[in-house]
């Protein structure tokens, strides 16, 4: 499963919070740790690259 968030310019400070929300599932899914990876692209997903938090 893949979820995509569009983060407008100037609101990059929320990326770390989005990642935390996506991974904070232990109260709902007890035995399966969720991992969220952050990648970005300014053109297409073919050109995506890692994003350092």
C-alpha positions as CSV (number, residue, x, y, z in Angstrom):
1,X,0.0,0.0,0.0
2,X,1.2,3.5,-0.8
3,X,0.0,6.8,0.4
4,X,1.1,10.0,-1.1
5,X,1.0,13.4,0.5
6,X,1.5,16.7,-1.4
7,X,3.4,19.1,0.9
8,X,3.3,22.7,-0.4
9,X,6.4,24.8,-0.5
10,X,6.9,26.4,2.9
11,X,5.2,23.6,4.9
12,X,8.1,21.1,4.9
13,X,8.3,21.3,8.7
14,X,5.2,19.0,8.8
15,X,6.8,16.1,7.0
16,X,8.4,14.7,10.2
17,X,5.0,14.9,11.9
18,X,3.3,13.1,9.0
19,X,5.9,10.3,9.2
20,X,5.4,9.9,13.0
21,X,1.6,9.8,12.6
22,X,1.9,7.1,9.9
23,X,4.2,4.9,12.1
24,X,2.2,5.4,15.4
25,X,-0.1,2.5,15.0
26,X,0.7,0.2,17.9
27,X,-2.6,1.0,19.7
28,X,-4.5,-0.3,16.6
29,X,-2.1,-2.9,15.1
30,X,-0.3,-4.5,18.0
31,X,2.1,-7.0,16.2
32,X,2.9,-5.3,12.9
33,X,5.3,-2.4,13.1
34,X,4.5,0.2,10.4
35,X,7.4,1.8,8.5
36,X,7.0,5.1,6.6
37,X,9.7,6.1,4.2
38,X,9.9,9.7,3.0
39,X,10.8,10.4,-0.6
40,X,10.4,13.4,-2.8
41,X,10.3,14.5,-6.4
42,X,9.9,17.8,-8.1
43,X,9.1,16.2,-11.5
44,X,7.8,12.6,-11.5
45,X,8.0,9.6,-9.3
46,X,10.5,8.1,-11.7
47,X,12.9,10.8,-10.5
48,X,12.2,10.4,-6.8
49,X,14.9,10.7,-4.2
50,X,15.3,10.2,-0.5
51,X,14.3,13.0,1.9
52,X,16.4,13.7,5.0
53,X,14.4,14.6,8.1
